Amino acid sequence: MTKDQIRAQIAARKKSFQTLEKPSGAALKNVQSLEIFQQTKTIGTYMPLPDEVDVTPLFQDPDHQFFIPAFDETIATYRMAQYMPELKKGKFGIPEPEHPVWAGPDEIDLILVPGIAFDCSGNRLGRGGGFYDRLLPQYRAIRVAVCFSFQILKKIPAEPHDCRMDFLVTDSEILKFAMNG
Protein backbone atom coordinates (compact mmCIF):
# COMPACT_ATOMS: atom_id res chain seq x y z
CA MET A 1 0.00 0.00 0.00
CA THR A 2 1.29 3.50 -0.80
CA LYS A 3 1.48 6.32 1.73
CA ASP A 4 -1.45 8.10 0.07
CA GLN A 5 -3.56 4.93 0.17
CA ILE A 6 -2.81 4.53 3.88
CA ARG A 7 -3.77 8.16 4.54
CA ALA A 8 -7.13 7.58 2.76
CA GLN A 9 -7.72 4.31 4.67
CA ILE A 10 -7.11 5.95 8.07
CA ALA A 11 -9.28 8.95 7.15
CA ALA A 12 -12.15 6.56 6.37
CA ARG A 13 -11.65 4.78 9.71
CA LYS A 14 -11.74 8.10 11.60
CA LYS A 15 -15.07 8.99 9.99
CA SER A 16 -16.65 5.83 11.39
CA PHE A 17 -16.14 7.05 14.97
CA GLN A 18 -18.96 9.13 16.48
CA THR A 19 -16.53 10.87 18.80
CA LEU A 20 -12.84 10.59 19.45
CA GLU A 21 -13.20 12.02 22.97
CA LYS A 22 -13.36 8.71 24.88
CA PRO A 23 -10.33 7.12 23.17
CA SER A 24 -8.44 10.43 23.61
CA GLY A 25 -8.94 10.23 27.37
CA ALA A 26 -7.76 6.62 27.48
CA ALA A 27 -4.68 7.47 25.40
CA LEU A 28 -3.83 10.37 27.73
CA LYS A 29 -4.07 8.09 30.77
CA ASN A 30 -1.65 5.71 29.08
CA VAL A 31 0.75 8.59 28.30
CA GLN A 32 0.62 9.72 31.93
CA SER A 33 1.29 6.16 33.12
CA LEU A 34 4.65 6.05 31.33
CA GLU A 35 7.52 6.13 33.80
CA ILE A 36 9.47 8.35 31.40
CA PHE A 37 6.57 10.85 31.37
CA GLN A 38 6.45 10.91 35.16
CA GLN A 39 10.22 11.43 35.43
CA THR A 40 10.58 14.24 32.89
CA LYS A 41 10.08 17.93 33.48
CA THR A 42 10.04 19.31 29.92
CA ILE A 43 7.74 17.83 27.31
CA GLY A 44 7.31 18.73 23.68
CA THR A 45 3.83 18.09 22.37
CA TYR A 46 1.46 19.31 19.66
CA MET A 47 -1.70 21.33 19.25
CA PRO A 48 -4.16 18.65 18.11
CA LEU A 49 -6.14 18.77 14.93
CA PRO A 50 -9.77 17.58 15.30
CA ASP A 51 -8.89 14.03 14.22
CA GLU A 52 -5.91 13.60 16.58
CA VAL A 53 -5.65 12.57 20.23
CA ASP A 54 -6.40 15.70 22.24
CA VAL A 55 -3.36 16.27 24.44
CA THR A 56 -4.36 19.76 25.64
CA PRO A 57 -5.58 18.55 29.08
CA LEU A 58 -1.93 17.74 29.84
CA PHE A 59 -1.08 21.46 29.71
CA GLN A 60 -2.75 21.88 33.13
CA ASP A 61 -0.12 19.62 34.77
CA PRO A 62 1.94 21.89 37.06
CA ASP A 63 4.80 19.37 37.27
CA HIS A 64 5.74 19.73 33.59
CA GLN A 65 6.75 22.52 31.27
CA PHE A 66 5.30 22.09 27.78
CA PHE A 67 6.58 23.11 24.36
CA ILE A 68 4.64 23.08 21.09
CA PRO A 69 5.68 23.50 17.45
CA ALA A 70 5.86 27.02 16.09
CA PHE A 71 7.08 28.19 12.70
CA ASP A 72 10.37 30.07 12.89
CA GLU A 73 10.37 32.51 9.97
CA THR A 74 14.10 33.17 10.36
CA ILE A 75 15.00 29.60 9.39
CA ALA A 76 11.76 28.68 7.56
CA THR A 77 11.02 25.58 9.60
CA TYR A 78 9.25 24.47 12.76
CA ARG A 79 10.90 24.52 16.18
CA MET A 80 9.58 23.82 19.66
CA ALA A 81 8.46 26.88 21.60
CA GLN A 82 7.35 27.16 25.21
CA TYR A 83 3.59 26.71 25.53
CA MET A 84 1.78 29.85 26.63
CA PRO A 85 -1.98 30.39 26.81
CA GLU A 86 -1.69 33.37 24.45
CA LEU A 87 -1.75 31.71 21.04
CA LYS A 88 -2.12 32.97 17.49
CA LYS A 89 -3.11 31.17 14.32
CA GLY A 90 0.11 29.79 12.88
CA LYS A 91 1.39 29.31 9.35
CA PHE A 92 -0.99 26.40 8.63
CA GLY A 93 -3.82 27.53 10.90
CA ILE A 94 -2.55 25.56 13.89
CA PRO A 95 -2.28 27.59 17.12
CA GLU A 96 1.20 28.52 18.23
CA PRO A 97 2.71 30.94 20.77
CA GLU A 98 2.28 34.58 19.86
CA HIS A 99 5.81 35.39 21.09
CA PRO A 100 7.80 32.12 20.87
CA VAL A 101 10.46 31.28 23.42
CA TRP A 102 12.47 28.61 21.59
CA ALA A 103 13.70 25.40 23.23
CA GLY A 104 17.35 24.42 22.94
CA PRO A 105 18.37 20.99 21.58
CA ASP A 106 18.84 19.55 25.10
CA GLU A 107 15.97 21.35 26.80
CA ILE A 108 13.19 18.88 25.98
CA ASP A 109 13.21 15.41 27.53
CA LEU A 110 10.25 13.86 25.74
CA ILE A 111 8.24 14.74 22.62
CA LEU A 112 4.67 13.54 22.01
CA VAL A 113 4.19 13.07 18.28
CA PRO A 114 0.96 12.82 16.26
CA GLY A 115 0.66 11.02 12.96
CA ILE A 116 -1.68 9.44 10.46
CA ALA A 117 -0.45 5.87 10.97
CA PHE A 118 2.25 3.93 12.81
CA ASP A 119 3.55 0.38 12.65
CA CYS A 120 4.89 -2.05 15.22
CA SER A 121 8.49 -1.19 14.30
CA GLY A 122 8.15 2.45 15.37
CA ASN A 123 7.69 3.86 11.88
CA ARG A 124 5.46 6.91 11.49
CA LEU A 125 3.42 8.19 8.56
CA GLY A 126 2.60 11.88 8.77
CA ARG A 127 0.41 14.14 6.67
CA GLY A 128 3.03 14.38 3.92
CA GLY A 129 4.74 17.71 4.55
CA GLY A 130 7.80 16.31 6.35
CA PHE A 131 7.43 18.83 9.20
CA TYR A 132 8.06 16.35 12.03
CA ASP A 133 10.88 14.67 10.08
CA ARG A 134 12.63 18.07 10.14
CA LEU A 135 11.52 19.04 13.67
CA LEU A 136 12.38 15.89 15.64
CA PRO A 137 16.12 15.66 14.78
CA GLN A 138 16.60 19.15 16.29
CA TYR A 139 16.04 17.72 19.80
CA ARG A 140 17.67 14.94 21.82
CA ALA A 141 14.34 13.79 23.23
CA ILE A 142 12.54 10.50 23.59
CA ARG A 143 9.86 10.25 20.90
CA VAL A 144 6.43 9.04 21.95
CA ALA A 145 3.84 8.52 19.22
CA VAL A 146 0.29 9.20 20.41
CA CYS A 147 -2.61 7.84 18.36
CA PHE A 148 -5.81 5.80 18.34
CA SER A 149 -5.52 2.01 18.19
CA PHE A 150 -7.02 1.88 14.68
CA GLN A 151 -4.07 3.92 13.40
CA ILE A 152 -1.62 1.05 13.96
CA LEU A 153 -0.89 -0.97 10.85
CA LYS A 154 1.22 -4.08 10.41
CA LYS A 155 3.71 -2.25 8.17
CA ILE A 156 3.93 1.19 6.65
CA PRO A 157 6.41 2.38 4.01
CA ALA A 158 9.45 4.05 5.58
CA GLU A 159 12.24 6.02 3.97
CA PRO A 160 15.67 6.82 5.45
CA HIS A 161 14.65 10.38 6.39
CA ASP A 162 11.52 9.23 8.27
CA CYS A 163 11.90 9.60 12.04
CA ARG A 164 11.19 6.49 14.09
CA MET A 165 9.45 6.52 17.46
CA ASP A 166 10.73 5.16 20.78
CA PHE A 167 7.25 4.47 22.19
CA LEU A 168 3.77 4.14 20.73
CA VAL A 169 0.84 4.97 23.01
CA THR A 170 -2.79 4.41 22.07
CA ASP A 171 -6.11 4.23 23.87
CA SER A 172 -5.54 0.49 24.39
CA GLU A 173 -1.80 -0.22 24.54
CA ILE A 174 1.76 0.97 25.02
CA LEU A 175 4.56 -0.32 22.80
CA LYS A 176 8.25 0.31 23.43
CA PHE A 177 10.81 0.05 20.63
CA ALA A 178 14.59 -0.07 20.64
CA MET A 179 15.62 3.48 21.46
CA ASN A 180 16.52 5.53 18.41
CA GLY A 181 19.74 7.12 19.29
C-alpha positions in Angstrom: 0.0 0.0 0.0 1.3 3.5 -0.8 1.5 6.3 1.7 -1.5 8.1 0.1 -3.6 4.9 0.2 -2.8 4.5 3.9 -3.8 8.2 4.5 -7.1 7.6 2.8 -7.7 4.3 4.7 -7.1 5.9 8.1 -9.3 9.0 7.1 -12.1 6.6 6.4 -11.6 4.8 9.7 -11.7 8.1 11.6 -15.1 9.0 10.0 -16.6 5.8 11.4 -16.1 7.0 15.0 -19.0 9.1 16.5 -16.5 10.9 18.8 -12.8 10.6 19.4 -13.2 12.0 23.0 -13.4 8.7 24.9 -10.3 7.1 23.2 -8.4 10.4 23.6 -8.9 10.2 27.4 -7.8 6.6 27.5 -4.7 7.5 25.4 -3.8 10.4 27.7 -4.1 8.1 30.8 -1.6 5.7 29.1 0.8 8.6 28.3 0.6 9.7 31.9 1.3 6.2 33.1 4.7 6.0 31.3 7.5 6.1 33.8 9.5 8.4 31.4 6.6 10.9 31.4 6.5 10.9 35.2 10.2 11.4 35.4 10.6 14.2 32.9 10.1 17.9 33.5 10.0 19.3 29.9 7.7 17.8 27.3 7.3 18.7 23.7 3.8 18.1 22.4 1.5 19.3 19.7 -1.7 21.3 19.3 -4.2 18.7 18.1 -6.1 18.8 14.9 -9.8 17.6 15.3 -8.9 14.0 14.2 -5.9 13.6 16.6 -5.6 12.6 20.2 -6.4 15.7 22.2 -3.4 16.3 24.4 -4.4 19.8 25.6 -5.6 18.6 29.1 -1.9 17.7 29.8 -1.1 21.5 29.7 -2.7 21.9 33.1 -0.1 19.6 34.8 1.9 21.9 37.1 4.8 19.4 37.3 5.7 19.7 33.6 6.7 22.5 31.3 5.3 22.1 27.8 6.6 23.1 24.4 4.6 23.1 21.1 5.7 23.5 17.4 5.9 27.0 16.1 7.1 28.2 12.7 10.4 30.1 12.9 10.4 32.5 10.0 14.1 33.2 10.4 15.0 29.6 9.4 11.8 28.7 7.6 11.0 25.6 9.6 9.3 24.5 12.8 10.9 24.5 16.2 9.6 23.8 19.7 8.5 26.9 21.6 7.4 27.2 25.2 3.6 26.7 25.5 1.8 29.8 26.6 -2.0 30.4 26.8 -1.7 33.4 24.5 -1.7 31.7 21.0 -2.1 33.0 17.5 -3.1 31.2 14.3 0.1 29.8 12.9 1.4 29.3 9.3 -1.0 26.4 8.6 -3.8 27.5 10.9 -2.6 25.6 13.9 -2.3 27.6 17.1 1.2 28.5 18.2 2.7 30.9 20.8 2.3 34.6 19.9 5.8 35.4 21.1 7.8 32.1 20.9 10.5 31.3 23.4 12.5 28.6 21.6 13.7 25.4 23.2 17.3 24.4 22.9 18.4 21.0 21.6 18.8 19.5 25.1 16.0 21.4 26.8 13.2 18.9 26.0 13.2 15.4 27.5 10.2 13.9 25.7 8.2 14.7 22.6 4.7 13.5 22.0 4.2 13.1 18.3 1.0 12.8 16.3 0.7 11.0 13.0 -1.7 9.4 10.5 -0.5 5.9 11.0 2.2 3.9 12.8 3.6 0.4 12.7 4.9 -2.0 15.2 8.5 -1.2 14.3 8.2 2.4 15.4 7.7 3.9 11.9 5.5 6.9 11.5 3.4 8.2 8.6 2.6 11.9 8.8 0.4 14.1 6.7 3.0 14.4 3.9 4.7 17.7 4.6 7.8 16.3 6.4 7.4 18.8 9.2 8.1 16.3 12.0 10.9 14.7 10.1 12.6 18.1 10.1 11.5 19.0 13.7 12.4 15.9 15.6 16.1 15.7 14.8 16.6 19.1 16.3 16.0 17.7 19.8 17.7 14.9 21.8 14.3 13.8 23.2 12.5 10.5 23.6 9.9 10.2 20.9 6.4 9.0 22.0 3.8 8.5 19.2 0.3 9.2 20.4 -2.6 7.8 18.4 -5.8 5.8 18.3 -5.5 2.0 18.2 -7.0 1.9 14.7 -4.1 3.9 13.4 -1.6 1.0 14.0 -0.9 -1.0 10.9 1.2 -4.1 10.4 3.7 -2.3 8.2 3.9 1.2 6.7 6.4 2.4 4.0 9.4 4.1 5.6 12.2 6.0 4.0 15.7 6.8 5.5 14.6 10.4 6.4 11.5 9.2 8.3 11.9 9.6 12.0 11.2 6.5 14.1 9.4 6.5 17.5 10.7 5.2 20.8 7.2 4.5 22.2 3.8 4.1 20.7 0.8 5.0 23.0 -2.8 4.4 22.1 -6.1 4.2 23.9 -5.5 0.5 24.4 -1.8 -0.2 24.5 1.8 1.0 25.0 4.6 -0.3 22.8 8.3 0.3 23.4 10.8 0.1 20.6 14.6 -0.1 20.6 15.6 3.5 21.5 16.5 5.5 18.4 19.7 7.1 19.3 
